[in-house]
């Protein structure tokens, strides 16, 4: 992958300082948003309670929560009755190992008064660090202006803004997800980064299981552009190190559940049909990767066809979406100042939405996502390596969210950094094309494009004001 480095040292340093300041400001806003939140989701109370149980040396399960809920006459999901909590323990461990040291000694703790504000600091921090990480990725593989704009777009993103103000796992997962991908990309030119990527990947796996997408994404990208790395022994540390890190948790699950471990972890949460569909797709993808790795000449012949097919599929998908009435309605709501993303507190709030829910819902998060669609087409037409990498990330993260079901914005948070980088690239691409025009047209279109961009940014920020005044759960 081509590495773009700006030669002006002061420009690089000053932009990094500005991004750090922006991240610090966002962190303050996240803390403020957490403090003014009146209603909390059930998942937040579970995560905060699990961290407390680890701190007190108790077992990592939600059985105490189930007992308390039954005493109150409240129904809870069946998976909470398991001997181990369904998600790996890293998120809860980070909370108890850091911010929970500030808890006063008490016989009992209140979620609202004691635990919530402290536990939310981890998502607050991870969301802010993710902004800096996206800037570093953009600076290395694009340029400083694109990197800075991508970091800014991420800083005002509705999805990240929401997740970073709640005690949810997704912000921490997304940070480790992108840290792993960043070090994987660095490992192509410096094999030592594969060791760091393996360690970060292990942390991602111990945060939440969807992090397995990291390896599907990087294998897909490597097969297209970096096939030589399959011959490097260090490359396989990407898989060995996470396996070793995840192994104790896997052994513990096997000791508790025995051969029933997969049924407990996957089947009972989303159903066998969903699992086998995902398994079939991943198996087909891995089989295809192995065949193409072995058949070098075959791959060389079809590589161009694969990129052409990706472009045709993208055009076909976008054309299909435009023909859908509800997708066009989402565009209108996205552009309307007084309109906000659909949201609610019912778990099945989006159960009647079609499979392309995320493609239209992201537009309601921000009209800036219109540039995402432009960015995908621009990357596929240009066929630059980093652009295709971002498209691959977008494809797999959105596909996983669609297949998993139970539509929620936080389930595709891993997609957001790729989207902001594609958006930033598209915005500068449009500016670049305008600058090639004659003087009159150039100034007219520059003003128009700048005004549209300013409105889109203002509309996105307006959503945050709405978020601060109206607590939401599912969006």
Secondary structure as UniProt FT lines:
FT   HELIX           9..36
FT   HELIX           42..55
FT   TURN            56..57
FT   HELIX           63..71
FT   TURN            72..73
FT   HELIX           78..81
FT   HELIX           90..97
FT   HELIX           99..102
FT   HELIX           111..115
FT   HELIX           116..141
FT   HELIX           144..155
FT   HELIX           158..163
FT   TURN            164..167
FT   HELIX           170..187
FT   TURN            188..189
FT   TURN            191..192
FT   HELIX           193..205
FT   TURN            206..207
FT   HELIX           209..212
FT   HELIX           213..225
FT   HELIX           227..231
FT   HELIX           233..236
FT   HELIX           237..257
FT   HELIX           258..260
FT   HELIX           261..262
FT   HELIX           263..267
FT   HELIX           268..270
FT   HELIX           272..294
FT   HELIX           296..323
FT   HELIX           325..335
FT   TURN            337..338
FT   TURN            347..352
FT   TURN            355..356
FT   HELIX           357..365
FT   HELIX           367..369
FT   HELIX           370..382
FT   HELIX           385..404
FT   HELIX           409..412
FT   HELIX           413..434
FT   TURN            435..436
FT   HELIX           439..469
//
